[in-house]
């Protein structure tokens, strides 16, 4: 059986997986925004983020926001695949993006590397912020967030260092006398 305490893939692999899956969708977003295969790839992209949410340092409430983002964006993708009204699926997606912003900002702020912190905060704020003005701004204003999230995944893969290392010995731990 799989052990929940064991890491089966490095953080680098877990950050590269969504980058590789999302890159074609971002390109399609610029070239042909409503291409059908993009939703299928988007569902797999979001599912791959589950692994990253579980591994990045963040408060439990921030991780819950990350999982909520994945759930809502997978739902939005499946709604689109099944020809549910675009306006309905888009509203669900924007709601998920608020949660995405919470997770991205929160997990970025506790990163030890400043590029991850800066790009993560800008990405999360842009992604979440657009959700509140998406009814008056065209979808093209969301495109920079797509590029920024690719950069953030790349930065995680290249230079992210976890804050959780080996636990320091407790002052109350029994010491061994030799």
C-alpha positions in Angstrom: 0.0 0.0 0.0 1.0 3.6 -0.4 2.4 5.3 2.7 1.0 8.9 3.3 4.2 9.9 5.1 6.5 8.9 2.2 7.2 11.2 -0.7 7.1 9.2 -4.0 8.2 12.1 -6.2 10.4 15.2 -5.6 8.9 18.7 -5.4 10.7 19.5 -8.6 8.7 16.7 -10.5 5.5 17.8 -8.8 6.0 21.4 -10.0 7.1 20.4 -13.5 4.0 18.1 -14.1 1.4 20.9 -14.0 3.8 23.2 -15.9 4.0 20.7 -18.7 0.3 20.0 -18.7 -0.7 23.7 -18.5 1.8 25.1 -21.1 -0.2 23.9 -24.2 -3.4 25.2 -22.6 -1.9 28.6 -22.1 -0.7 28.6 -25.7 -4.2 27.6 -26.8 -5.6 30.4 -24.7 -3.7 32.9 -26.8 -4.2 31.3 -30.2 -7.6 29.6 -30.0 -9.3 30.3 -26.6 -12.2 27.9 -27.0 -10.4 24.8 -28.3 -12.2 21.6 -27.1 -9.1 19.6 -26.1 -8.0 22.4 -23.8 -10.6 21.5 -21.3 -9.5 17.8 -21.2 -5.9 18.9 -20.6 -7.1 21.4 -18.1 -8.8 18.7 -16.0 -5.5 16.7 -15.9 -3.5 19.9 -15.2 -5.7 20.6 -12.2 -5.6 17.1 -10.9 -1.8 17.2 -11.0 -1.9 20.2 -8.7 -3.3 18.0 -5.9 0.2 16.6 -5.4 1.7 20.0 -5.2 -0.8 21.3 -2.8 -0.1 18.4 -0.5 3.7 19.1 -0.6 4.1 22.8 -0.4 4.4 24.4 3.0 1.2 26.2 3.9 -1.3 26.5 6.7 -4.0 23.9 6.7 -6.7 26.4 5.7 -4.5 27.5 2.7 -4.1 23.9 1.6 -7.9 23.5 1.9 -8.2 26.5 -0.5 -5.8 24.8 -2.9 -7.9 21.6 -2.8 -11.0 23.6 -3.2 -9.5 25.3 -6.3 -8.7 22.0 -7.9 -12.2 20.6 -7.2 -14.0 23.7 -8.6 -11.8 23.9 -11.7 -12.1 20.2 -12.4 -15.9 20.7 -12.1 -15.8 23.7 -14.5 -13.8 21.7 -17.0 -16.2 18.8 -16.9 -19.1 21.2 -17.2 -17.5 22.7 -20.3 -16.8 19.2 -21.8 -20.5 18.3 -21.3 -21.7 21.5 -23.0 -23.2 23.1 -19.9 -23.7 26.8 -20.5 -20.4 28.7 -20.8 -21.5 31.4 -18.4 -22.3 28.9 -15.7 -19.0 27.0 -16.0 -17.0 30.2 -16.2 -18.6 31.5 -13.0 -17.6 28.2 -11.2 -14.1 28.6 -12.6 -13.8 32.1 -11.3 -15.0 31.1 -7.9 -12.2 28.4 -7.9 -9.7 31.1 -8.9 -10.4 33.0 -5.7 -9.3 29.8 -3.8 -6.3 29.4 -6.1 -5.2 32.9 -5.2 -5.5 32.2 -1.5 -3.4 29.0 -1.8 -0.8 30.4 -4.2 -0.3 33.6 -2.1 -0.2 31.7 1.2 2.2 29.0 0.1 4.4 31.6 -1.6 4.7 33.8 1.5 6.3 31.0 3.5 8.8 30.1 0.8 12.4 30.6 1.6 13.2 32.0 -1.9 12.3 35.5 -2.8 11.5 34.8 -6.5 8.9 32.2 -5.5 7.4 34.7 -3.0 7.2 37.6 -5.4 5.9 35.8 -8.4 3.5 33.7 -6.3 2.0 36.7 -4.6 1.5 38.6 -7.9 0.1 35.5 -9.5 -2.3 34.7 -6.7 -3.5 38.3 -6.4 -4.0 38.6 -10.2 -5.8 35.3 -10.5 -8.1 35.9 -7.5 -8.6 39.6 -8.3 -9.7 39.0 -11.8 -12.6 36.9 -10.4 -14.1 40.0 -8.9 -13.9 42.1 -12.1 -14.3 39.3 -14.7 -17.8 40.4 -15.4 -16.6 43.8 -16.7 -13.1 43.0 -18.1 -12.6 40.6 -21.0 -11.0 37.2 -20.5 -7.8 38.5 -22.1 -7.0 40.3 -18.8 -6.6 36.9 -17.3 -3.9 35.8 -19.7 -1.0 37.3 -17.7 -2.0 35.2 -14.7 -1.6 32.1 -17.0 1.9 33.1 -17.9 2.7 34.0 -14.3 1.5 30.6 -13.0 3.8 28.9 -15.5 6.7 31.0 -14.2 5.7 30.2 -10.6 5.7 26.4 -11.3 9.1 26.8 -13.0 10.5 28.7 -10.0 9.2 26.1 -7.6 10.9 23.4 -9.7 14.2 25.4 -9.9 14.7 27.1 -6.6 12.1 26.3 -4.0 13.4 25.1 -0.7 11.0 23.6 1.9 10.7 25.3 5.3 10.1 21.9 6.9 13.4 20.3 7.6 14.5 17.9 10.3 12.9 18.8 13.6 15.1 20.4 16.2 15.5 18.4 19.4 13.2 19.5 22.0 14.5 21.0 25.3 12.2 18.5 27.1 13.5 15.5 25.2 15.4 13.0 27.3 19.1 13.2 26.6 21.2 10.1 26.4 24.2 9.9 28.8 27.2 8.1 27.4 
